Amino acid sequence: MLVALLRTGRQIEAWLSGILAAEGLDTSEYVALSALWLEPEPHRLSAGEIAERLVQTTGGTTKTIRRLEDRSLVRRVDDPDDGRRALIELTPAGLELARSTLDFVLDAFDLDIGALDTAERTELGRNLARLSQELNERLDRR
C-alpha cells in the first residue's frame, strides 16, 4: 500500500505540474495561493503557516513567496497582533488567479478521473483526509 500511495502522490504532482504550466504556476505557488484563498478575508497567513500547508522547508517557502511577490500576487503586511512579524496576503490579482486556477484544476481533475463516481470520490476524499490528519498528528509529536 505504501508504494502505491507514494507512486500516486508522484503521479498527482506530475499531473498537477502539467495542468498548472498553462497558468504559469508551479505546484508550490498554486498550493500557497490556494491556502491563502481558503483563509477568511483578508486572506492572510504567516510564512510559517504557508510552509506547513506546502509541507516545504522555510527556505523553499521563502523562495515561493518571493516569486509570488514578484508577480504581485501576494504582498507582505504588518501583523496587527504582532508588529514584529509580517503576514502574507493575497492581492486582488492573486485572489483572482487563485479562484480561476482552482476552477481550472477542478475541471481538469473531473475530466481526468471521470471513472470514479461520486460515492467513490467522496470515500477516497474522506480516507485521504483521515490519512493526512493522522500523519500531521504524528509529525507534530516528533
Number of C-alpha atoms within 10 A of each C-alpha: 6 7 8 9 10 11 12 12 12 12 12 13 14 13 14 17 17 14 19 19 11 11 14 10 19 17 18 21 22 23 18 25 27 21 18 26 23 12 13 8 10 11 19 24 21 17 19 15 18 25 21 14 15 20 13 15 12 16 10 14 22 16 13 22 24 16 15 20 18 11 12 14 22 26 19 18 14 13 15 10 7 9 9 8 13 17 19 22 25 28 17 12 13 22 19 14 20 24 15 13 20 18 12 15 15 12 11 15 15 11 10 11 10 11 10 12 9 10 9 11 14 12 11 13 12 12 12 12 12 12 12 12 12 12 11 12 11 10 9 8 6 5
